């Protein structure tokens, strides 16, 4: 698994939005956070972050409101959004082999067993990222920056 800057930034932005919403206890979803604030606090280039936020919105993980009082908020509580949800929203497949999803990597002859290895790696990664929520990560975050 390769974690791109895009994936890292997306997770950091989602965690910042989740923290502004109360940490994912399920009660608060709608606190709005401005893109410029996310970029500054997480040290992410704003122009790059805007594309990431668009992908997260299209994936149904964030909603946005325009205007002076606008910003971004989670569409559901942080304890219902997994790391895997975020990674798939901005990067597609969790595991790639030569740029293809692991399930599409084809081998023959003595290398035929590699497909099973890559699928097992993919499964192990999916198990971790699909069982870790934003709320889980926030409980391990220090209370101050």
N, C-alpha and C positions, 0 to 999 in steps of 0.2 A: 504494500500500500504506500502510495506517495501522497503526502499531505501538501497540497499546493497552498500558495499564499491566499488564493481565493477562498479555499475551504477554511483555512485558519481565520481569516478575517470574518468570514460569515459566522463562524461559531462565536468569535469574540463579540461581534455586533449583537447576535441573538442573546448572548449572556448579559450584555449591558442592558438590552431592552427588558429582558426577564428580571434583572435586578431592580430596574426602575418600576416594574409592575409588582414588586413585593416579594420576589424570590420564588414564585411558582407554587404558593400554597393552595392554589385553586380558587381563591376568592377574588383576586384582582387580575384582570387581563388587560384593561384598557388604558394604562398610563402611556401618554404619547412622548416619544423621544425624537428629537430632531436629528436628521442625518449629520448635520455639521457638528453637533454635540458628540454623536457616536464617533465620528472621524477623529475629533480632537482627543477625546478621552482614551480611545483605543489606538491612537497613532496610526490611522489608516488613511491613505490618500482619499479625499472626498470623492473625486471623480470615479475612482475604482469602486469605492463603497456604494455609490449610487447604482451601479450596475448589479452589484451583489444584492442590494435591497430589492431591486426590481425582480430578480430571480426568486428571492424568498417570498415576495408578495405573490408572484405568479404560482408558486408552489403551495400557497395557502397557509404559510407559516406566519406571515405578517400582514397587517392591513395598514393602510396609510390614509391620512387626512391632509388635505392641502390647506394653505393659508398660514397666516401669522401664528396661529395657535396649533398648527398641524404638526405632524410627525408620524412616527411608526409605533405600533403596538403589536403584541402577540395576538394571534387569532384564537389561541386557547392557552390554558395554564402551562407554565414551564414544566410541570410534572407530567405533561402529556406530549411533549415535544422531545424527540430523541436526537442524539448526535447524528445518528443515521439519517433521520429526516432532513437535517440541515445539509449534511454532506451530499446526499442524493440531489437535493434542490439546486446546488451550485456546481456539482461536479459529475453528476450522472452515476455511473457504476462505481462501487466502492473499490473494486480491484480490477486492474487491467493488466493484460499481457501484450506487450508490443502495441499498446494503444487500443486494444479490443477488450471488451468485457471478458472475464475469465471463462465464462461458459462457451465463448465462441473460439477460444484458442484450440486449434486442432493440431494433432500430432499423429505421426504414424511410425511404425517400426519400433526401434528401441526406445524412442522418446514418448510413446503412447501413454505411459503412466503419468506424464507431467500434467495432463488435463486433470486427473484426480487430485494431484497435489495442489494445483491452483484453485480448484473448487473447494478443497478443504481449507486453504488459506482464506478464501473469500468467506466461507461459512464462519470461520473463527472470528474474522473481523466483524462480520455482520452481527454475530452474537454479542460482541462487546458494545458496538456503537448503537445497536437497537435496544440494548437494555440499560443504557446510560442516558438519563434525561438531563435537560438543562437545569432542572431543580437539583438533581444529584450533584452536578458540578458546582452550583451556587452554595451548597452546604459545605463544600470544601474550600470556598474562597475566603480569604481574610476579610475582615470587616472594614479595613482601610486599605487604600491603594498603595 
